[in-house]
Every structure is written in structure tokens, then in C-alpha cells.
Amino acid sequence: MKGMMIRLLDWMFGTHDTAEILDLRCLFHYQLPLWLGLFLLIGIGYYCYRIYLREAPHLSRLVRHTLAFLRFVTYVILLVVILKPILKMDRLTEPRSNLAILVDSSKSMSIVEKGADENYLKMVADAIGKRPGEVKALDRHTILKEFLNRKENNLIRELARRYSLRFYGFDQRVNTLHPDLEEDKAIAIPKPEGEETHVGSAIRHVVHDLRGHPLAGVIMFTDGGNNGGENPEVVAKEVGKRGIRLFPVGIGVPGAVDIKVVDFDIPDLIFKDEDLPVEVTFEGSSVSGNLIQVDLYLGDEKVAGERIEAKDGRFRHTFIMRAKEVGDYVFKVMAEEQPNEYFVQNNVKEKRIKVIDNAIRVLFVIENPCWEYRYLKGMLDQDKRVDAKVFIRRGDPRRAQYDPQYLDRIPFERLNRDFDCLVMTNIRADYFDQSKMEKIRDFVAKDGGSLIMISATSGTPGTYAGTPIGEMLPVRFRPVQEDVSLDFADRFTRPFGLKLTREGRYHPITRLHPLVEENERLWERLPPHYWYYTGIKRLKPSAIALVEHSKAVNEYGPIPLIATHRFGKGQVLF
């Protein structure tokens, strides 16, 4: 009964979604005192009774009373109208969830599907309520417009009865739309004029725009030709974790021909006359089995190129290139345009790099010589591209007088001018005061230098917890008991392996061989290890793990043994 009353009031007063009526009162614009209202009602009642008693004595008593009552009701209604009644209703409404509708407005929506098969034409005809012959000449934009405005089983107007619809048009930008959803009005959508399609960025914009409001889902009408902005797959996973459902609706022939250069793995700084492996990631659609010419350029000079077999979905291929001249260049990867391919802008990807021929200046900072230092220094001394200097805290300072490779002090005031990279191992934090640590931090963060910290049984990294240098490291750690004697502890007699992470498989730091498969085999054949710094907790948010412990885990997952991240302008490796 209560629900029926609510529905009746919703119908009478044009309201909707009423869950409960909290208060219902009738007020008058012109207020009358109670005594005057009663006097008027009594007077009207007496007048109606007397007029029929005097003027119609020939009528029966029942008829006179009925007519008098009807006249009384008429006069009362007239009186109520004159007093201007107001119905005041306080109600509790059911909140309506928002439903975001995204409409692709990029130029690719103006494509007419030439040569589309009969199954596609029939599918489109059924969707927009036309005959297959009528849809052959329609572009994607028109097909979408016809679908949104079909007269029977209209999806948008059906959804509007259940949700609050929020419309957006998107290409490389996102614009809020305000279409008229009246039954007799056509739903207007923006013209396809955008130069690019940023699907992932559009989803993130809409979710951010509706933050704080109930969001039932996001419907996206698009041809799927993403060619810029954020990765849609990554954004979709993030949005899905928040419980927001995505409903992509494809417009156009499924699997349109496309070959995209997604990414390539090349350092910002490379050496002249050195064979360099460059792994390129492609994404293909309807190109499986095609032989595609891919060329690599430094500026205007072609430095590598070959025909590769394309695949649908993501695939990788490694090219070997060699830079012949030093200088600043635009490095470019260009994939051959395919027949019937509309998006050709994504066939090319560029990056600015620098080719050098001078040595990298490295400073070793150690407490005393250790095996890691001896091996690493011996290897770098054989590389003509590296100019290594050494500071040993517990070493003989007189050695610096006759061997220019050794320093008797760290030149903190000239770090950015004399060195590109600092390598620290087993040196204790008590050697540095606060100002010296801040100079090392500025060398990395402000001057773009690099820092490598190698774990040791004493000194690094345990003594740097809570210091400016410790804050630069890509891992969170805690101090543990440190002593050189721990090298011989029983718990470090159990072997473990080094496991490459997904990022480590392709990162230049962990690339022992140009080819990915061969690189993985080399890591698998490395001899077992017996010691690692047990105080490592987990990665910092900005860091990536390149190598993990093959066995040890904690509450955060596998223990990262080699990790890196950017710190300000520089790079830090642990």
C-alpha cells in the first residue's frame, strides 16, 4: 500500500526515484485565521442548504440534500483555489548511478569500410535498423550516429531511464557533451576531426572527472585505433581494480590492418663504433605472416634494417646497429606502410640520443679493498671507454702521490665536473658528514650524475639508513648486524640463483648478450651465490627490480637484489 501511494504521488507530481515520503503537508499562499475559515465553511454550508430548501420545495428531501452538498463542494473548491494551495512534500530519493558514454571523434571515424564482407554489412544493418545495401557507403561516424538514434530498442534512451548519463567526446582531448535526450530529438555527436585517438587517457579523464560520484560503468564507442596517450590496457586494469566496469563497443571492421612501433630499448648515451643491440616492440593487427621492412636511422643515416615476419598482437625483434659519428641525433625506427593501413603515424617512433667517443669518468669510494672492487676495477681498467679513479678510506694516502689513479680525498666541490658516476661499496656512513652527503645527493639529483651502491657485509647499505644517501637508494631497507666475519656464517653456505625479472630481461644494465634468449641462458648458467644483504624490505614506488633472489621472499614478495630508479636528474643502481 505504501509503495502504491509513493508511485501515485510520483505520477501526479512528475517526480521519480522516491524511496520514502518523510513529510506531506498542504499550505496556502494566503493564510486565513482558523476562526475565519470555520466561519466561511459554516456560512457556505448554511447558504447551500437554505437556497434549495426555499427555491425547490417540490423536490424530495434526498435530492435537495445531494444538490446542496454538490454546491457546497464547488464553493469550497473555488475558495481553496483563491487561497492558492501549496503541497509540500519532503521525500528520500534513491541515488541514480552515473554512466559515462565516450564517443570517438578522431578522423579515423570518417573511414568508409570499403570491401567489407557480407557478414559485417549484415551485422551493421541489424544494429542500426537498415538493410545491408544501405550501409555500404556509410562511414563509421554515421553508423554510430544511426545506432544512437535508432527508433526501436534505442539503447541510450533505455539506459537514461535507469542511469544519469554523462556524455564525452574524445580524440587527443576529452570534451563534455550535452545531447538532448528527448524522444523526438536526435542525439548529436561531434564531427570526426581529431588528429589522434588517446583511448587510455580518455578513460582516465572520465573516471577522474566523476570522482566522488557513483559510477556504474563506462561505455566507449570507438574504432579502437589508439595511437597516443596512456596505454589503454594499463588504465583499464587500474580502473578495474576500483570496481569500475568498462564496456568498449567497436565501430568498424574488426581487426583493421595496422602495424605500430610501440617502443624500443636504446640508452640515451651510446658509444661510437660499438655494436649495439636495439630491441623494438611492435603491435600488429591483421598482419600475421606479412614480411615488413623495418629501418633504423640516426638522423638521416640508415644504421640498420631488415625484413621481419609480422605477427598479430605484440611481438619483439632485435636489431644490431653501429653509430659511426659522435653527436646529438634523432634515433628513429620506421616500419613499412601496409596495404589498406589507415593509421601510418604510429609506424614511426623517435627518440633523441647522444653518441660519444670519450670515456666515462668513474670514482670508486671504498672503505678497504674487497673482492667486488678488485674484480670490477680490473674489468673497467681494460675498457678504453672508462676512466676510473679510486678513493680508499683505509688505504695508504702516499700512493696518491705517485699513482694518479688513486685519490687521497674525495673532491666533493668538483664531483659534477670531474666524474659521471660514483661506485660505493663497504664504506661506512660515518666518513661523511651531513653536508658531504648532501653534495653527493646534489651530484645525482641536480647534476645528473649516477650512483652505484654495492652491498657488503659492512658499511653499505646498512649504515646509511635514514641518511640523504640512503634516501636515494631504490630499495627500502633496515640496518642489520654487519661484520666481515659474516662471510663465513653457516646461513650463507646455502646456494641460491639470480632470477631475471620481466624488466630485467630487456634492460641494458642486465643485458649480457644482445639477443634476449641468449641473455637469459647466460644468467641461468651463472654460478650460485651464497650471500646477500638480508635487510632489504622492498622496492620504492619509483623503482624497478632487474634481478630477484631465486628463493627468498618476504611479505612484499621476492627479494630484489639488483634495482634501479631515477632520482632527480640522475640514476641510482643498487
Secondary structure as a PSIPRED ss2 file (coil, helix, strand):
# PSIPRED VFORMAT (PSIPRED V4.0)

   1 M C   1.000  0.000  0.000
   2 K H   0.000  1.000  0.000
   3 G H   0.000  1.000  0.000
   4 M H   0.000  1.000  0.000
   5 M H   0.000  1.000  0.000
   6 I H   0.000  1.000  0.000
   7 R H   0.000  1.000  0.000
   8 L H   0.000  1.000  0.000
   9 L H   0.000  1.000  0.000
  10 D H   0.000  1.000  0.000
  11 W H   0.000  1.000  0.000
  12 M H   0.000  1.000  0.000
  13 F H   0.000  1.000  0.000
  14 G C   1.000  0.000  0.000
  15 T C   1.000  0.000  0.000
  16 H C   1.000  0.000  0.000
  17 D C   1.000  0.000  0.000
  18 T E   0.000  0.000  1.000
  19 A E   0.000  0.000  1.000
  20 E E   0.000  0.000  1.000
  21 I E   0.000  0.000  1.000
  22 L E   0.000  0.000  1.000
  23 D E   0.000  0.000  1.000
  24 L E   0.000  0.000  1.000
  25 R E   0.000  0.000  1.000
  26 C E   0.000  0.000  1.000
  27 L E   0.000  0.000  1.000
  28 F E   0.000  0.000  1.000
  29 H C   1.000  0.000  0.000
  30 Y C   1.000  0.000  0.000
  31 Q C   1.000  0.000  0.000
  32 L C   1.000  0.000  0.000
  33 P C   1.000  0.000  0.000
  34 L H   0.000  1.000  0.000
  35 W H   0.000  1.000  0.000
  36 L H   0.000  1.000  0.000
  37 G H   0.000  1.000  0.000
  38 L H   0.000  1.000  0.000
  39 F H   0.000  1.000  0.000
  40 L H   0.000  1.000  0.000
  41 L H   0.000  1.000  0.000
  42 I H   0.000  1.000  0.000
  43 G H   0.000  1.000  0.000
  44 I H   0.000  1.000  0.000
  45 G H   0.000  1.000  0.000
  46 Y H   0.000  1.000  0.000
  47 Y H   0.000  1.000  0.000
  48 C H   0.000  1.000  0.000
  49 Y H   0.000  1.000  0.000
  50 R H   0.000  1.000  0.000
  51 I H   0.000  1.000  0.000
  52 Y H   0.000  1.000  0.000
  53 L H   0.000  1.000  0.000
  54 R H   0.000  1.000  0.000
  55 E H   0.000  1.000  0.000
  56 A C   1.000  0.000  0.000
  57 P C   1.000  0.000  0.000
  58 H C   1.000  0.000  0.000
  59 L C   1.000  0.000  0.000
  60 S C   1.000  0.000  0.000
  61 R H   0.000  1.000  0.000
  62 L H   0.000  1.000  0.000
  63 V H   0.000  1.000  0.000
  64 R H   0.000  1.000  0.000
  65 H H   0.000  1.000  0.000
  66 T H   0.000  1.000  0.000
  67 L H   0.000  1.000  0.000
  68 A H   0.000  1.000  0.000
  69 F H   0.000  1.000  0.000
  70 L H   0.000  1.000  0.000
  71 R H   0.000  1.000  0.000
  72 F H   0.000  1.000  0.000
  73 V H   0.000  1.000  0.000
  74 T H   0.000  1.000  0.000
  75 Y H   0.000  1.000  0.000
  76 V H   0.000  1.000  0.000
  77 I H   0.000  1.000  0.000
  78 L H   0.000  1.000  0.000
  79 L H   0.000  1.000  0.000
  80 V H   0.000  1.000  0.000
  81 V H   0.000  1.000  0.000
  82 I H   0.000  1.000  0.000
  83 L C   1.000  0.000  0.000
  84 K C   1.000  0.000  0.000
  85 P E   0.000  0.000  1.000
  86 I E   0.000  0.000  1.000
  87 L E   0.000  0.000  1.000
  88 K E   0.000  0.000  1.000
  89 M E   0.000  0.000  1.000
  90 D E   0.000  0.000  1.000
  91 R E   0.000  0.000  1.000
  92 L E   0.000  0.000  1.000
  93 T E   0.000  0.000  1.000
  94 E C   1.000  0.000  0.000
  95 P C   1.000  0.000  0.000
  96 R C   1.000  0.000  0.000
  97 S C   1.000  0.000  0.000
  98 N E   0.000  0.000  1.000
  99 L E   0.000  0.000  1.000
 100 A E   0.000  0.000  1.000
 101 I E   0.000  0.000  1.000
 102 L E   0.000  0.000  1.000
 103 V E   0.000  0.000  1.000
 104 D E   0.000  0.000  1.000
 105 S C   1.000  0.000  0.000
 106 S E   0.000  0.000  1.000
 107 K H   0.000  1.000  0.000
 108 S H   0.000  1.000  0.000
 109 M H   0.000  1.000  0.000
 110 S H   0.000  1.000  0.000
 111 I C   1.000  0.000  0.000
 112 V E   0.000  0.000  1.000
 113 E C   1.000  0.000  0.000
 114 K C   1.000  0.000  0.000
 115 G C   1.000  0.000  0.000
 116 A C   1.000  0.000  0.000
 117 D C   1.000  0.000  0.000
 118 E H   0.000  1.000  0.000
 119 N H   0.000  1.000  0.000
 120 Y H   0.000  1.000  0.000
 121 L H   0.000  1.000  0.000
 122 K H   0.000  1.000  0.000
 123 M H   0.000  1.000  0.000
 124 V H   0.000  1.000  0.000
 125 A H   0.000  1.000  0.000
 126 D H   0.000  1.000  0.000
 127 A H   0.000  1.000  0.000
 128 I H   0.000  1.000  0.000
 129 G C   1.000  0.000  0.000
 130 K C   1.000  0.000  0.000
 131 R C   1.000  0.000  0.000
 132 P H   0.000  1.000  0.000
 133 G H   0.000  1.000  0.000
 134 E H   0.000  1.000  0.000
 135 V C   1.000  0.000  0.000
 136 K C   1.000  0.000  0.000
 137 A C   1.000  0.000  0.000
 138 L C   1.000  0.000  0.000
 139 D E   0.000  0.000  1.000
 140 R H   0.000  1.000  0.000
 141 H H   0.000  1.000  0.000
 142 T H   0.000  1.000  0.000
 143 I H   0.000  1.000  0.000
 144 L H   0.000  1.000  0.000
 145 K H   0.000  1.000  0.000
 146 E H   0.000  1.000  0.000
 147 F H   0.000  1.000  0.000
 148 L H   0.000  1.000  0.000
 149 N C   1.000  0.000  0.000
 150 R C   1.000  0.000  0.000
 151 K C   1.000  0.000  0.000
 152 E C   1.000  0.000  0.000
 153 N C   1.000  0.000  0.000
 154 N C   1.000  0.000  0.000
 155 L H   0.000  1.000  0.000
 156 I H   0.000  1.000  0.000
 157 R H   0.000  1.000  0.000
 158 E H   0.000  1.000  0.000
 159 L H   0.000  1.000  0.000
 160 A H   0.000  1.000  0.000
 161 R C   1.000  0.000  0.000
 162 R C   1.000  0.000  0.000
 163 Y C   1.000  0.000  0.000
 164 S E   0.000  0.000  1.000
 165 L E   0.000  0.000  1.000
 166 R E   0.000  0.000  1.000
 167 F E   0.000  0.000  1.000
 168 Y E   0.000  0.000  1.000
 169 G E   0.000  0.000  1.000
 170 F E   0.000  0.000  1.000
 171 D C   1.000  0.000  0.000
 172 Q C   1.000  0.000  0.000
 173 R C   1.000  0.000  0.000
 174 V E   0.000  0.000  1.000
 175 N E   0.000  0.000  1.000
 176 T E   0.000  0.000  1.000
 177 L E   0.000  0.000  1.000
 178 H C   1.000  0.000  0.000
 179 P C   1.000  0.000  0.000
 180 D C   1.000  0.000  0.000
 181 L C   1.000  0.000  0.000
 182 E C   1.000  0.000  0.000
 183 E C   1.000  0.000  0.000
 184 D C   1.000  0.000  0.000
 185 K C   1.000  0.000  0.000
 186 A C   1.000  0.000  0.000
 187 I C   1.000  0.000  0.000
 188 A C   1.000  0.000  0.000
 189 I C   1.000  0.000  0.000
 190 P C   1.000  0.000  0.000
 191 K C   1.000  0.000  0.000
 192 P C   1.000  0.000  0.000
 193 E C   1.000  0.000  0.000
 194 G E   0.000  0.000  1.000
 195 E C   1.000  0.000  0.000
 196 E C   1.000  0.000  0.000
 197 T C   1.000  0.000  0.000
 198 H C   1.000  0.000  0.000
 199 V H   0.000  1.000  0.000
 200 G H   0.000  1.000  0.000
 201 S H   0.000  1.000  0.000
 202 A H   0.000  1.000  0.000
 203 I H   0.000  1.000  0.000
 204 R H   0.000  1.000  0.000
 205 H H   0.000  1.000  0.000
 206 V H   0.000  1.000  0.000
 207 V H   0.000  1.000  0.000
 208 H H   0.000  1.000  0.000
 209 D H   0.000  1.000  0.000
 210 L C   1.000  0.000  0.000
 211 R C   1.000  0.000  0.000
 212 G C   1.000  0.000  0.000
 213 H C   1.000  0.000  0.000
 214 P C   1.000  0.000  0.000
 215 L E   0.000  0.000  1.000
 216 A E   0.000  0.000  1.000
 217 G E   0.000  0.000  1.000
 218 V E   0.000  0.000  1.000
 219 I E   0.000  0.000  1.000
 220 M E   0.000  0.000  1.000
 221 F E   0.000  0.000  1.000
 222 T E   0.000  0.000  1.000
 223 D C   1.000  0.000  0.000
 224 G C   1.000  0.000  0.000
 225 G C   1.000  0.000  0.000
 226 N C   1.000  0.000  0.000
 227 N C   1.000  0.000  0.000
 228 G C   1.000  0.000  0.000
 229 G C   1.000  0.000  0.000
 230 E C   1.000  0.000  0.000
 231 N C   1.000  0.000  0.000
 232 P H   0.000  1.000  0.000
 233 E H   0.000  1.000  0.000
 234 V H   0.000  1.000  0.000
 235 V H   0.000  1.000  0.000
 236 A H   0.000  1.000  0.000
 237 K H   0.000  1.000  0.000
 238 E H   0.000  1.000  0.000
 239 V H   0.000  1.000  0.000
 240 G H   0.000  1.000  0.000
 241 K H   0.000  1.000  0.000
 242 R C   1.000  0.000  0.000
 243 G C   1.000  0.000  0.000
 244 I C   1.000  0.000  0.000
 245 R E   0.000  0.000  1.000
 246 L E   0.000  0.000  1.000
 247 F E   0.000  0.000  1.000
 248 P E   0.000  0.000  1.000
 249 V E   0.000  0.000  1.000
 250 G E   0.000  0.000  1.000
 251 I C   1.000  0.000  0.000
 252 G C   1.000  0.000  0.000
 253 V C   1.000  0.000  0.000
 254 P C   1.000  0.000  0.000
 255 G C   1.000  0.000  0.000
 256 A C   1.000  0.000  0.000
 257 V C   1.000  0.000  0.000
 258 D E   0.000  0.000  1.000
 259 I E   0.000  0.000  1.000
 260 K E   0.000  0.000  1.000
 261 V E   0.000  0.000  1.000
 262 V E   0.000  0.000  1.000
 263 D E   0.000  0.000  1.000
 264 F E   0.000  0.000  1.000
 265 D E   0.000  0.000  1.000
 266 I C   1.000  0.000  0.000
 267 P C   1.000  0.000  0.000
 268 D C   1.000  0.000  0.000
 269 L E   0.000  0.000  1.000
 270 I E   0.000  0.000  1.000
 271 F E   0.000  0.000  1.000
 272 K C   1.000  0.000  0.000
 273 D C   1.000  0.000  0.000
 274 E C   1.000  0.000  0.000
 275 D E   0.000  0.000  1.000
 276 L E   0.000  0.000  1.000
 277 P E   0.000  0.000  1.000
 278 V E   0.000  0.000  1.000
 279 E E   0.000  0.000  1.000
 280 V E   0.000  0.000  1.000
 281 T E   0.000  0.000  1.000
 282 F E   0.000  0.000  1.000
 283 E E   0.000  0.000  1.000
 284 G E   0.000  0.000  1.000
 285 S E   0.000  0.000  1.000
 286 S C   1.000  0.000  0.000
 287 V C   1.000  0.000  0.000
 288 S C   1.000  0.000  0.000
 289 G C   1.000  0.000  0.000
 290 N C   1.000  0.000  0.000
 291 L E   0.000  0.000  1.000
 292 I E   0.000  0.000  1.000
 293 Q E   0.000  0.000  1.000
 294 V E   0.000  0.000  1.000
 295 D E   0.000  0.000  1.000
 296 L E   0.000  0.000  1.000
 297 Y E   0.000  0.000  1.000
 298 L E   0.000  0.000  1.000
 299 G C   1.000  0.000  0.000
 300 D C   1.000  0.000  0.000
 301 E E   0.000  0.000  1.000
 302 K E   0.000  0.000  1.000
 303 V E   0.000  0.000  1.000
 304 A E   0.000  0.000  1.000
 305 G E   0.000  0.000  1.000
 306 E E   0.000  0.000  1.000
 307 R E   0.000  0.000  1.000
 308 I E   0.000  0.000  1.000
 309 E E   0.000  0.000  1.000
 310 A C   1.000  0.000  0.000
 311 K C   1.000  0.000  0.000
 312 D C   1.000  0.000  0.000
 313 G E   0.000  0.000  1.000
 314 R E   0.000  0.000  1.000
 315 F E   0.000  0.000  1.000
 316 R E   0.000  0.000  1.000
 317 H E   0.000  0.000  1.000
 318 T E   0.000  0.000  1.000
 319 F E   0.000  0.000  1.000
 320 I E   0.000  0.000  1.000
 321 M E   0.000  0.000  1.000
 322 R E   0.000  0.000  1.000
 323 A C   1.000  0.000  0.000
 324 K C   1.000  0.000  0.000
 325 E C   1.000  0.000  0.000
 326 V C   1.000  0.000  0.000
 327 G E   0.000  0.000  1.000
 328 D E   0.000  0.000  1.000
 329 Y E   0.000  0.000  1.000
 330 V E   0.000  0.000  1.000
 331 F E   0.000  0.000  1.000
 332 K E   0.000  0.000  1.000
 333 V E   0.000  0.000  1.000
 334 M E   0.000  0.000  1.000
 335 A E   0.000  0.000  1.000
 336 E C   1.000  0.000  0.000
 337 E C   1.000  0.000  0.000
 338 Q C   1.000  0.000  0.000
 339 P C   1.000  0.000  0.000
 340 N C   1.000  0.000  0.000
 341 E C   1.000  0.000  0.000
 342 Y C   1.000  0.000  0.000
 343 F C   1.000  0.000  0.000
 344 V C   1.000  0.000  0.000
 345 Q H   0.000  1.000  0.000
 346 N H   0.000  1.000  0.000
 347 N H   0.000  1.000  0.000
 348 V E   0.000  0.000  1.000
 349 K E   0.000  0.000  1.000
 350 E E   0.000  0.000  1.000
 351 K E   0.000  0.000  1.000
 352 R E   0.000  0.000  1.000
 353 I E   0.000  0.000  1.000
 354 K E   0.000  0.000  1.000
 355 V E   0.000  0.000  1.000
 356 I E   0.000  0.000  1.000
 357 D C   1.000  0.000  0.000
 358 N C   1.000  0.000  0.000
 359 A C   1.000  0.000  0.000
 360 I E   0.000  0.000  1.000
 361 R E   0.000  0.000  1.000
 362 V E   0.000  0.000  1.000
 363 L E   0.000  0.000  1.000
 364 F E   0.000  0.000  1.000
 365 V E   0.000  0.000  1.000
 366 I E   0.000  0.000  1.000
 367 E C   1.000  0.000  0.000
 368 N C   1.000  0.000  0.000
 369 P C   1.000  0.000  0.000
 370 C C   1.000  0.000  0.000
 371 W H   0.000  1.000  0.000
 372 E H   0.000  1.000  0.000
 373 Y H   0.000  1.000  0.000
 374 R H   0.000  1.000  0.000
 375 Y H   0.000  1.000  0.000
 376 L H   0.000  1.000  0.000
 377 K H   0.000  1.000  0.000
 378 G H   0.000  1.000  0.000
 379 M H   0.000  1.000  0.000
 380 L H   0.000  1.000  0.000
 381 D H   0.000  1.000  0.000
 382 Q C   1.000  0.000  0.000
 383 D C   1.000  0.000  0.000
 384 K C   1.000  0.000  0.000
 385 R C   1.000  0.000  0.000
 386 V E   0.000  0.000  1.000
 387 D E   0.000  0.000  1.000
 388 A E   0.000  0.000  1.000
 389 K E   0.000  0.000  1.000
 390 V E   0.000  0.000  1.000
 391 F E   0.000  0.000  1.000
 392 I E   0.000  0.000  1.000
 393 R C   1.000  0.000  0.000
 394 R C   1.000  0.000  0.000
 395 G C   1.000  0.000  0.000
 396 D C   1.000  0.000  0.000
 397 P C   1.000  0.000  0.000
 398 R C   1.000  0.000  0.000
 399 R H   0.000  1.000  0.000
 400 A H   0.000  1.000  0.000
 401 Q H   0.000  1.000  0.000
 402 Y H   0.000  1.000  0.000
 403 D C   1.000  0.000  0.000
 404 P C   1.000  0.000  0.000
 405 Q C   1.000  0.000  0.000
 406 Y E   0.000  0.000  1.000
 407 L E   0.000  0.000  1.000
 408 D C   1.000  0.000  0.000
 409 R C   1.000  0.000  0.000
 410 I C   1.000  0.000  0.000
 411 P C   1.000  0.000  0.000
 412 F H   0.000  1.000  0.000
 413 E H   0.000  1.000  0.000
 414 R H   0.000  1.000  0.000
 415 L H   0.000  1.000  0.000
 416 N H   0.000  1.000  0.000
 417 R H   0.000  1.000  0.000
 418 D H   0.000  1.000  0.000
 419 F C   1.000  0.000  0.000
 420 D C   1.000  0.000  0.000
 421 C E   0.000  0.000  1.000
 422 L E   0.000  0.000  1.000
 423 V E   0.000  0.000  1.000
 424 M E   0.000  0.000  1.000
 425 T E   0.000  0.000  1.000
 426 N C   1.000  0.000  0.000
 427 I C   1.000  0.000  0.000
 428 R C   1.000  0.000  0.000
 429 A H   0.000  1.000  0.000
 430 D H   0.000  1.000  0.000
 431 Y H   0.000  1.000  0.000
 432 F C   1.000  0.000  0.000
 433 D C   1.000  0.000  0.000
 434 Q H   0.000  1.000  0.000
 435 S H   0.000  1.000  0.000
 436 K H   0.000  1.000  0.000
 437 M H   0.000  1.000  0.000
 438 E H   0.000  1.000  0.000
 439 K H   0.000  1.000  0.000
 440 I H   0.000  1.000  0.000
 441 R H   0.000  1.000  0.000
 442 D H   0.000  1.000  0.000
 443 F H   0.000  1.000  0.000
 444 V H   0.000  1.000  0.000
 445 A H   0.000  1.000  0.000
 446 K C   1.000  0.000  0.000
 447 D C   1.000  0.000  0.000
 448 G C   1.000  0.000  0.000
 449 G C   1.000  0.000  0.000
 450 S E   0.000  0.000  1.000
 451 L E   0.000  0.000  1.000
 452 I E   0.000  0.000  1.000
 453 M E   0.000  0.000  1.000
 454 I E   0.000  0.000  1.000
 455 S C   1.000  0.000  0.000
 456 A C   1.000  0.000  0.000
 457 T C   1.000  0.000  0.000
 458 S C   1.000  0.000  0.000
 459 G C   1.000  0.000  0.000
 460 T C   1.000  0.000  0.000
 461 P C   1.000  0.000  0.000
 462 G H   0.000  1.000  0.000
 463 T H   0.000  1.000  0.000
 464 Y H   0.000  1.000  0.000
 465 A C   1.000  0.000  0.000
 466 G C   1.000  0.000  0.000
 467 T C   1.000  0.000  0.000
 468 P H   0.000  1.000  0.000
 469 I H   0.000  1.000  0.000
 470 G H   0.000  1.000  0.000
 471 E H   0.000  1.000  0.000
 472 M H   0.000  1.000  0.000
 473 L C   1.000  0.000  0.000
 474 P C   1.000  0.000  0.000
 475 V E   0.000  0.000  1.000
 476 R E   0.000  0.000  1.000
 477 F E   0.000  0.000  1.000
 478 R C   1.000  0.000  0.000
 479 P C   1.000  0.000  0.000
 480 V C   1.000  0.000  0.000
 481 Q C   1.000  0.000  0.000
 482 E C   1.000  0.000  0.000
 483 D C   1.000  0.000  0.000
 484 V H   0.000  1.000  0.000
 485 S H   0.000  1.000  0.000
 486 L H   0.000  1.000  0.000
 487 D H   0.000  1.000  0.000
 488 F H   0.000  1.000  0.000
 489 A C   1.000  0.000  0.000
 490 D H   0.000  1.000  0.000
 491 R H   0.000  1.000  0.000
 492 F H   0.000  1.000  0.000
 493 T C   1.000  0.000  0.000
 494 R C   1.000  0.000  0.000
 495 P C   1.000  0.000  0.000
 496 F E   0.000  0.000  1.000
 497 G C   1.000  0.000  0.000
 498 L E   0.000  0.000  1.000
 499 K E   0.000  0.000  1.000
 500 L E   0.000  0.000  1.000
 501 T C   1.000  0.000  0.000
 502 R C   1.000  0.000  0.000
 503 E C   1.000  0.000  0.000
 504 G C   1.000  0.000  0.000
 505 R C   1.000  0.000  0.000
 506 Y C   1.000  0.000  0.000
 507 H C   1.000  0.000  0.000
 508 P H   0.000  1.000  0.000
 509 I H   0.000  1.000  0.000
 510 T H   0.000  1.000  0.000
 511 R C   1.000  0.000  0.000
 512 L C   1.000  0.000  0.000
 513 H C   1.000  0.000  0.000
 514 P C   1.000  0.000  0.000
 515 L C   1.000  0.000  0.000
 516 V H   0.000  1.000  0.000
 517 E H   0.000  1.000  0.000
 518 E H   0.000  1.000  0.000
 519 N H   0.000  1.000  0.000
 520 E H   0.000  1.000  0.000
 521 R H   0.000  1.000  0.000
 522 L H   0.000  1.000  0.000
 523 W H   0.000  1.000  0.000
 524 E H   0.000  1.000  0.000
 525 R C   1.000  0.000  0.000
 526 L C   1.000  0.000  0.000
 527 P C   1.000  0.000  0.000
 528 P C   1.000  0.000  0.000
 529 H E   0.000  0.000  1.000
 530 Y C   1.000  0.000  0.000
 531 W C   1.000  0.000  0.000
 532 Y C   1.000  0.000  0.000
 533 Y C   1.000  0.000  0.000
 534 T C   1.000  0.000  0.000
 535 G C   1.000  0.000  0.000
 536 I E   0.000  0.000  1.000
 537 K E   0.000  0.000  1.000
 538 R E   0.000  0.000  1.000
 539 L E   0.000  0.000  1.000
 540 K C   1.000  0.000  0.000
 541 P C   1.000  0.000  0.000
 542 S C   1.000  0.000  0.000
 543 A C   1.000  0.000  0.000
 544 I E   0.000  0.000  1.000
 545 A E   0.000  0.000  1.000
 546 L E   0.000  0.000  1.000
 547 V E   0.000  0.000  1.000
 548 E E   0.000  0.000  1.000
 549 H E   0.000  0.000  1.000
 550 S E   0.000  0.000  1.000
 551 K E   0.000  0.000  1.000
 552 A E   0.000  0.000  1.000
 553 V E   0.000  0.000  1.000
 554 N E   0.000  0.000  1.000
 555 E C   1.000  0.000  0.000
 556 Y C   1.000  0.000  0.000
 557 G E   0.000  0.000  1.000
 558 P E   0.000  0.000  1.000
 559 I E   0.000  0.000  1.000
 560 P E   0.000  0.000  1.000
 561 L E   0.000  0.000  1.000
 562 I E   0.000  0.000  1.000
 563 A E   0.000  0.000  1.000
 564 T E   0.000  0.000  1.000
 565 H E   0.000  0.000  1.000
 566 R E   0.000  0.000  1.000
 567 F E   0.000  0.000  1.000
 568 G C   1.000  0.000  0.000
 569 K C   1.000  0.000  0.000
 570 G E   0.000  0.000  1.000
 571 Q E   0.000  0.000  1.000
 572 V E   0.000  0.000  1.000
 573 L E   0.000  0.000  1.000
 574 F C   1.000  0.000  0.000
